Amino acid sequence: MTTPVPHPHLRCTRQITAKGQDLTDEQRSRVAAWLEANGVQPGEVAADEPITVEYKTDGQREWGHLICFSEYYRDHEGHRTFDYKAQQATLVRRSVQQSTALIEEGDA
């Protein structure tokens, strides 16, 4: 008896913003609205760090979309903490399930 080969799929990453990328006011507003629509507070997302969407595809459809971003870490009192070695605010890499897709530029 043979074991069937599982349906292959690819893990993909869609880059929304790049590290240190300058955004126009319109782009910043569009990304902020998209983050809010997905339950993320844009003011807590590190602007100079990349934002990506990771997902799987079999060539026909996509699934499992995760928004990945760096967020400021807060202590038990709600204050942002500082990473003295990196000489910057402490960041935590997070991901949330995407429920609302980002509107493409020019489609708004």
N, C-alpha and C positions, 0 to 999 in steps of 0.2 A: 504494500500500500504506500502511495506517495503522499507527501505532505504538500499541499498547494503553497505556491509562493505568495506571500502577502502582497497586497496592493502597494506598490512603491509610492512614496510621497517625498516631497522636498520641504525642507525647512527654509523659509525665506525671511529676509529682513528688508523692510521698506524704510528708507531714511526720510524722516520728516524734517528734522533740522540737524545740522552738523555742529561739531564742537566749535564754538567761537563764531558761528555764522551770524552775520548782520542781517536782521529782518526789517522789512519796511513796516510802517505802522499798520498797514492793511494785513500783512502776513502775520504780524504779532497778534492782532485782534482775532484773526481767523483761527490761529492755533490755540489761543486762550479760550475762545468760545468752544472749540472742539474738546479741549481738556475738561472744561467745566461740564459739558454735555456727557462726559464719561466719568464724572464724579471726582475729578482731580482739581485741586485748588491751584490755579496757574501761578499765584504768588509764592507758592511753596516749591515750585519747580526751578531748578538752577538754569538760568537762561543761557549760560555759556556751555552747557553740556548737551550732548546729542539726545534727541528724542527719536525713537524708532517704533515701528510696529512689526512684531514678529508673528509669523503665521505659517501654516502648512498648506501645501497644494498638491494635488495629484495631476495637475495640468488642465483639469476640467473645472475645478472649483477650489475655493480657499476656505479655510476654517481655523479656529483657535487663535483669533487675532488678539495679541497682547500689546498694549502700549507700554513701552519701557522708557524710563526717564530717571534722572537724578533729582532727589528731593532733599531739602534742608532737614537735618536731624534736629529734633528738639528734645530738651531734657524733661524731667518729670514736672518741672514748673512751667513748661511751654516756651523756654528760651532757646534760641538757636545756639548751638555749641560751636567751638572753634577748634580746628585741627592744627595744632602748633607745628607739627612736622611738615604738613602740606602748606601751611601758612594761608589757610582759607577756611571758610565755614565748613563744618562737617557735612558730608553728603552721604546719602544712602541711595543705592540703586533700587528702584521699585518697578513693579509692573502691575497693571490692572487690565481686566478683560475689557476689550473695546465693545461698546454697545452702539455707538454712533460713529459712522465713518467721517473722515475729514473731507470737507467740500474742496474739490480741486480748484486751483486758482483760475479765476475767470468764470466759474460756474455759479458764483453767488448771485 
